[in-house]
Amino acid sequence: MGLFKKNPFGHILFLKRWLIRILGALTHRRFKGFNKLEIEGSEILKGLPDTNVLFVSNHQTYFADVVAMFHVFNASLSGREDNIKNIGYLWNPKLNVYFVAARETMQSGLLPKILAYAGSVSIDRTWRSEGKDVNRQVKMSDVSNISKALNDGWLITFPQGTTKPWKPIRRGTAHIIKLNKPIVVPIVIDGFRRSFDKKGLRIKKRGILQSMEIKKPLEIDYENEKVEDIVKKLEYAIEQHPSFLKVIPKEEILSEEELNKQRQWRY
């Protein structure tokens, strides 16, 4: 690799590699130390192609969710199954992993800007801006950048567009799927909201068991399925369909202290 070789977004890969190494080393204990991350299904990652893979997930913090996925993805590709032990996997990280994020979030400070260089595909949200509801047209440049990321590698997106649970799936994700025809891999996470502040930068509580379940790719008829059908399929896949509210999870019944006593790491 040339020292100044760039990805399609103009980011120097040598610099991106070192950013991932440093940020990964600094954040590892957040998922295997202060708190622990229980992983399920990471073997699926090793069988995926190198490009045009779209990961869809529920969302709990601005940054910790994505950082955890970077750890799990690279650990799995380095031969670890359902664990992130030994951070040696950070030495040769997968550089063509991207994540969709709101442009205003990624420009909100120095650290977000550094994280953006590590893999953000920043877009202007059509429904929300600076804490207010808006209604604006989709930027074609944003659509083009999402396609560019999929053509180059793997892309993580949070189709609800918010860290609040049970919010509806944005139809734009279904349009992206129909346009690019990627392999769609659902991920369900939990525990991050209790572990971190909303941004996912500050540890709010220690001793929390976080979880990440990577599911099998969805079967999608790109040509014949309607946008509404894909949206519903995504809702079920990331366990954010309203029907999941009928079964109230323990997290909503027990206090954090009681829940942590019951879990006791499970290790």
Buried (B, 14 or more C-beta within 10 A) or exposed (E): EEEEEEBEBEBBBBBBBEBBBEBBEEBBEBBBEEBBBBBEBBEBBEEBEEBBBBBBBBBBBBBBBBBBBBBBBBBBBBEBEBBBEEBEBBEEBBBBBBBBBBBBBBEEEEEBEEBBBBBBBBBBBBEBBEEEEEEEEEEEEBBEBBBBBBBBBBBBBBBBBBBEBEBBBBEBBBBBBBEBBBBBBBBBBBBBBBBBBBBBBEBBBEBBBBBBBBBEBBEBEEEEBEBEEBBBBBBEBBBBBEEBEEEEEEEEEEEEEEBBEEBEEEE
